[in-house]
Amino acid sequence: MAVAVVLGAAVAHADARLEARKHFKQGMALIADGRLDEGVDELLEAYSIKPHPNVLFNVAKAYESAGKLEDAITYYRRYLGYRPQDSAGVQAAIERLTARLPPPEPVPPEVVKKEPAAPSGPAVDPALVSRLEQLTLRLERATEALDAREKPDSRKGADPKADELPAPDDDTSDVPYEETVVTASRRAQSTLEAPNATTVITAEEIRASGAQNLPELLRRVPGAEVMAMGVSSYDLSFRGFNQRIANKVLLLVDGRTEYQDFLGGSIWPMVTIGLDEIERIEIIRGPGSALYGANAMLGVVNVITRSPGSGPRASFSGQAGNGAVAGGSALVSGGERVKYRASVGYTQAQKYSRDYDDGRPDVESSFRDSWLGLRSARGNLVLHTSFGRDVSVSMAGGLNRLFTEIYPIGLLRNFYFDGLGGYVQADGAFGPVKVKAFWNHLATDDAGPQYRVVGQRSLALTLQSNVFDAEALFQKDFTLLGQHRVGVGVSTRLKRLGWTYLGSLKQELHAAAFIQEEYHPIPAVQLLASYRIDRHPLLDNGQPGYAQSPRVSLLWRLAESQSVRASFATAFREPTFLESYMNLRTPLPGVNGASVLTLGDRTLKPERLLAFEVGWRGELPKLGLEYELTGYWNVVSDLIALSAVRPLPAGQAFDPDTQAYLLGYFNFQNDPLTYNARGLELGGRWSVLSGLDVRASAALQSISAAVAPGQSCDACRQAPAVKFFFGATYRTPVDVDLGADVAFTSGTTWSSREPDAADPTQIVNNPTSIGAYTVVNARVGYRLFKDKVALSVVGTHLGPTHAENPLGNAITRRVLATITVTP
Amino acid sequence: MKRALLGLLVLLGCEAPPVDPGADPRQATRLSRIEGQVVVSSAARGNVVLFLYDAARPPPPTGTGRPVSFAVLGREAVFGAAADGDLGPFTAPYAFSLVAPGRYLVRGFIDVKGDFIPWYGVTAEPNQGDVGGAAVEPTTRAPRVIEVSADAPSLDVPVSFGDAAVFPFDRPAFSPQSASLELSAGGAPQVLTLSPLPVDDGLIHQKQPVFLARFVDDDGDGVADDANKDGVPDLWPKVLVRKLAGDSGLLDENDVDHNGVLDLGGADYEHLNPADGSTVAADGKSDAVVLAAGFDPSPFAAQLFDAQGKVKATPTPVSALKLVVRPQAFDVSDPRSPAPLKSLPKGRYAITVLQLTGQSWRVPNELSSPYAEALGFPSVASQAFVVTVR
């Protein structure tokens, strides 16, 4: 057994699910070929990599088919240890098989009495003993190998049999090791059945990548446009239309929005959890409004955290590197009746580059630590308890005292936010009904431009944002001329915002209802139809109105590991508070007596997307290969953007509040152009060897619009035509981990309206080109003490210094050392 | 906490992040600033408007420069709750930010009626009752030239305002007394009568019913000056007939950004060598084209002299000005040496009348349609007038 443990510990896996699936499929193929023992070995190897109860069931079935009833019974009993839903049927099978067993040969009592020390000969079948011993050994190896890799969690309940079993790693799919997502249809389903292009980034991948933040991880997603403005400021879009404060992708953490409704866009460092708390990240590329409503226009990023009580009971990490990178975190997880996961963390980093030097006569930093780019002190607590199989309740809360950079729109430049963010969330599952409620809070009295013009009026701001959200979802499966899965939900959201850029307190009440029907007329065909209607207080020309988001998708599962799909969907992005209510007088650079007014418009229409998508997703499990190919055609209209400067009536030229003359006003308006975005995305993962995984993707896109002669299509030029990603991780058998990834983005041209250098009272359109750039990240890690300690050196942005937006930082190399202790 | 952070930084041997302006043109500049106090000794009340001029391009009456920047100090900031009639002095800090290294002049006025708007020609100058001011040398009272560099801001520049600098008149608003004036190459000079245009409507308060005429006598010898030696005494008001851009609009040719500086790559014409009449090829530089024009003082010349036959120091009201425009064009991109053009550029020309206070009025302007309606100004048909060269 000691040998088995050592061997198990030495086995290395980068993407455990992919490797386990590879062994599982090979095992099933061998069993089908009649090579039972080899096949079972492969299945148990898969089980040792990543436990899944259905593997035990498949082993039992294999033995049963081969007539090895005792073995079958053994594995059925092991399977029952997981308390599966089909326990009754399996128990019946055990009884049936037991009845078929030949009765044990009677041993005369007197013989036993006379020769108690020699129980041999015909009393015991040696083959049976050998087989049982092998069986036991295999299972012990599988279990103990897993023990050596990771402590089992406590989710197995009070069943003493279950206590002997490794936890199934949250893999709840019926088909072992098939990748599942919950974001695409709000229920667990195979990615092969997801109606959208879907990418999953696993916890193992996160760890192996050495990524220091969420957006950097997303560079591996086909079609993702990750634009680093600074060390703490990222903008994300899918399939074009990225911008400063990118506002068309919805960021969720366990289903709770991190999208800042008042601003549009996500403040990525505001998330109160650490990367080590993430179970997986599900990325839906394409419209998601049919389920998630406003703002899930071009995609959804759903961060799913580890279940409380799962994973390591404690974990501590620290990091330090150049660029004043320093930080640490602690994570504990456990509990019996009430399971918990609690974490705290601190992170800081200096900017990649400063816009201005210190001590200048014209411009100065708004805060003393002019080097600072990120400082976050966060804490998060999640509690979970279950009442029986179908009822569970979770409570969660988090706080983040955050300093971060934000790069806003229009004439504004690099901002900072020094404030507090937090949330409280409650989730309940009551059989087919799930309810969720949360409160998101964000507040600061210390924010504004990072650099201020000496002598000019300040744009410092205060902010109080509170979002209250409640949602109920009912899901039911039934059979009627096929299999149906129906989901119905309602939600409401109250937003209250006090922001000096808007004037008085603003409040909006939103509501929505949605329904989804997933119909399998035959098992291989899935027809999915979703419809959501959102009530927005301003959508009907400034009055309450409705946005409707239908989606239909047809999916054909060509084979167990191949599917094709075609879908049509609409999505929308609602006007943000900023776009509806903004009332800001921005000083004209260099003209202290003049400002330009930026006004919101309460009559804006929502941005609209019509999306057509076809996709092919498949696996070659025996090779450990997964791939997807997606083609899309997005028709985007009513984009909300700032207008050119418009004159004000002469009587409104002087603004008594700011004692300045208003040059004119920008206002948010719906762009009359309709944009056609077409693209092709190819992505794949390959478990090349044990421990070696490769992920690669490519995306091509073209955006066009019928612009008038002499006009330019800004959105067309701002979208990179080509993106590539290649990443590899190798978890070597000698406890050294290697990882590297390369992301290439082709050149773009960005337009921004700028005061003319010669005459700041003239606002001119200023196109600026950004050359193609390549982001290179790498990690070298070393595991000690049976993986209890992991040391690593991580390099980010190891390629040439580059900028990803004309107004962004010059992004430079960062190298840091990390240590993770998992006692 | 911050000490700990700083200690950590030292430990890590970290340096401040590099300064990199990237592709942001605003960050790529290295500018300076001018600061100081306005000092007001006057019973006038209103916002204080300060203008910053390039010293090489001074404002009227000594030049034709436009401000490179302006600042506004609200009435409250300067005068607080001072009682009416209180002469002060009142002081308040001001600043010109993001000033490019160079040499500058500071002028200003107190906008007593609150009718100044910098964006429109018809509202961009002081009117009667406004109080002028400037940064001046403390001893000589001459305009102070302020020099700043990227490393050396000018932080103590007082700007003084006093009742001695009250603008006694409104601007020389005028109305051409013909529907049109057309010239053609080789044609005869044309004459146009300008009449005063009192307007007191809405945001426009130009009540002056007369022009104020006076012969120029800068040396004070009582004899009218003749700077260009053309035998015609120089007269206040002065007039400029400047070519406009395009077929519509109010902008000057080669100054479409309206900053008073000729645009690069603009219209360029062949010049005429005045010495021998030969053609001088276009030099690739934008030209500022004006027509040869002046007021004929003969109808009122006698009124401009006193009993001793000397030029009156005070201006004389006149009810009309006779503008004579000759079919000859000049490039005044160097105002000190106007260069004659070989041909007469076709197009539209604006008339600007500049009176001795430095105030001016120009036609066409924003009182013409459709600007007036859009901006909320009174519409005056005559203010659309242009001189046309065919």
Interface residues (C-beta under 8 A of the other chain):
Chain A: A320 G321 N322 G323 A324 A326 Q348 Q350 K351 Y352 S353 R354 D355 Y356 D357 D358 R360 P361 D362 V363 D369 S370 W371 G373 R413 V453 V454 G455 Q456 P589 G590 V591 N592 G593 A594 P647 P649 A650 G651 A653 F654 P656 Q659 A660 Y661 L663 E754 P755 D756 A757 A758 D759 P760 T761 Q762 N766 T768 S769 I770 A803 P806 L807 G808 N809 A810 T812
Chain B: K2 L5 L8 L9 L12 C14 A16 P17 P18 V19 D20 P21 G22 A23 D24 P25 R26 Q27 T29 R30 L31 S32 R33 E35 N47 V49 L50 S69 F70 A71 V72 L73 G74 A77 Y94 A95 F96 S97 L98 V99 G114 I117 P118 W119 Y120 T123 A150 D151 A152 P153 G202 L203 D257 H258 N259 V261 A374 L375 G376 F377
